[in-house]
Amino acid sequence: MTESAYDLFREGQKRLRTGLTAQATVPLEKAKRLEPAKASIREALGIAYFRLARWRDAEHEFRKIVEELSPTDHYAHYALGRALEHLGKKAEANGHYKLASSMKPSSETYSSRILDLD
């Protein structure tokens, strides 16, 4: 039986919700291979990588979302900022925090991450 990208995505989400982060990457990576242009799959995979402190992998997934798949995705900008900050790219991270905050001004989470780099 062949699993669909959707089934793999749902399994990955389930594993993320239950704290099986490393195990979540397996179905999510398979789903990404089947549907590389699905922002939802890349977001879930980026979250898994972030939780595993795989900053460069998380950066790659969130950057793909904001640069190609869904440039107005405020959460992806925020998450990309978080990954970049962990990689020591604070100025670039700050730009994504500002974008996320401007896209969703009601989010205190986003605005609280904006760094004072002056």
Stockholm file with secondary structure:
# STOCKHOLM 1.0

chainA/1-118         MTESAYDLFREGQKRLRTGLTAQATVPLEKAKRLEPAKASIREALGIAYFRLARWRDAEHEFRKIVEELSPTDHYAHYALGRALEHLGKKAEANGHYKLASSMKPSSETYSSRILDLD
#=GR chainA/1-118 SS CCCCHHHHHHHHHHHHHTTCHHHHHHHHHHHHHHCTTCHHHHHHHHHHHHHTTCHHHHHHHHHHIIIIICTTCHHHHHHHHHHHHHTTCHHHHHHHHHHHHHHSTTCHHHHHHCCCCC
#=GC SS_cons         CCCCHHHHHHHHHHHHHTTCHHHHHHHHHHHHHHCTTCHHHHHHHHHHHHHTTCHHHHHHHHHHIIIIICTTCHHHHHHHHHHHHHTTCHHHHHHHHHHHHHHSTTCHHHHHHCCCCC
//
